[in-house]
């Protein structure tokens, strides 16, 4: 929706690139607006912009200049024509409510989590390009809830990519959504800490895998392997993970899929004390620098999922140039051939220091 600069609020999401005098946008599409962005808009004399109907916290945008009646009508219209962003952010908002219930001691309602998660996964399955925008919507304050929903989506799509059946994919989605449910037992002070954790604090955080398993072990709605994934998702193929330092085949496939989805989303998202990194840089790190941490089949599943860029997909490179994908090599999913705006053809597999920083949807 188009709004005046005076109407925007913290947490609004930019729906279209905001351009200044240069070729590159001063505020890219999908940016969650913070205080610094308000100053940029004022400095560049941007009076109008397009934002999403739903803010990053999952609440509908309500203009301070419009009437309650108009806001109510907008909310009704939004429900009738709900788009992916609205659905995703609403899912995160509802998941947050469930998490807060767990913090107060309420049992995990697996049926409710399933009801929340499956619709948003179905939308991404229909148009997987949405997966490239997930990390944009994650905020430092609500990272934990965005992380759970995104890990669920990514896990399910990796499962589908490597050939799992529908029922298995649904269980994998639940494993991803509930992998960090044990965080509800971690001190809120630690969860909101804006500095690196101390050794004792990290020990408490590491208990979330065992606590999560305890929270779901008696539910009949989760398969044994799903519960195991919640317990094992921080184990690593080379034995360097936790809680039991398991190795190779002793780590269930579900555990590895959720584990790599967890790592990938964490590295590409803005967190309290760590900045997000570009998707394709992270993929390169996982496939090279972190080689041996996961079964190669799981790594390839992630690379195929995220590297499945169709011909014509608009991208931005780390060099600052814009272009579109014209060919993706079967054995090099993260380094396609790109045609720049200048008509120059760039084979990213031959460029060590240039990679895709943004995929536009």
LINVENJO-V135760 format. One record per backbone hydrogen bond with DSSP energy under -0.5 kcal/mol. NH is the residue of the N-H (numbers start at 1). CO is the residue of the C=O. Records with the same first field share a line. If there is no record, write none. Layout:
NH=CO  CO
This chain:
3=49
5=47
7=4
8=4  5
11=33
12=9
14=12  31
15=50
16=50
18=27
19=17
20=24
26=18
27=18
30=14
31=28
33=12  31
37=34
38=34  35
39=35
40=36
41=37
42=38
43=39
44=40
45=42
46=41
47=45
49=3
51=1
52=13
55=59
56=11
58=55
61=53
66=63
71=67
72=68
73=69
74=70
75=71
76=72
77=73
78=74
79=75
80=76
81=77
82=79
87=83
88=84
89=85
90=86
91=87
92=88
93=89
94=90
95=91
96=92
97=93
98=94
99=95
100=96
101=97
102=98
103=99
104=100
105=102
106=101
108=215
110=108
113=109
114=110
115=111
116=112
117=113
118=114
120=116
121=117
122=118
123=119
124=120
125=121
126=122
127=123
130=127
131=128
132=129
133=130
134=130  131
136=133
137=133  134
138=134
143=140
145=142
146=142
147=143
148=144
149=145
150=146
151=147
152=148
153=149
154=150
155=151
156=152
157=153
158=154
159=155
160=156
161=157
162=158
163=160
164=159
169=165
170=166
171=167
172=168
173=169
174=170
175=171
176=172
177=173
178=174
179=175
181=178
183=180
184=181
185=182
186=183
190=187
191=187
192=188
193=190
202=198
203=199
204=200
205=201
206=202
207=203  204
208=205
209=206
211=207
212=208
213=209
214=210
215=211
216=212  213
217=213
219=216
222=219
227=223
228=224
229=225
230=226
231=227
232=228
233=229
235=232
237=293
239=236
242=234
248=237
250=247
251=248
252=250
256=252
257=253
258=254
259=255
260=256
261=257
262=258
263=259
264=260
265=261
266=262
267=263
268=264
269=265  266
270=135
271=269  274
277=267
280=356
282=278
283=279
284=280
285=281
286=282
287=283
288=284
289=284
290=285
291=288
293=290
298=295
299=295
300=296
301=297
302=298
303=299
304=300
305=301
306=302
307=303
308=305
309=307
310=308
312=325
313=310
315=323
316=358
317=321
318=355
320=317
323=315
324=339
325=313
326=337
327=337
329=332
332=329
335=332
337=327
338=336  346
339=324
340=338  344
341=322
343=340
346=338  344
348=336  346
349=335
350=347
351=348
352=350
354=351
357=316
358=316
360=314
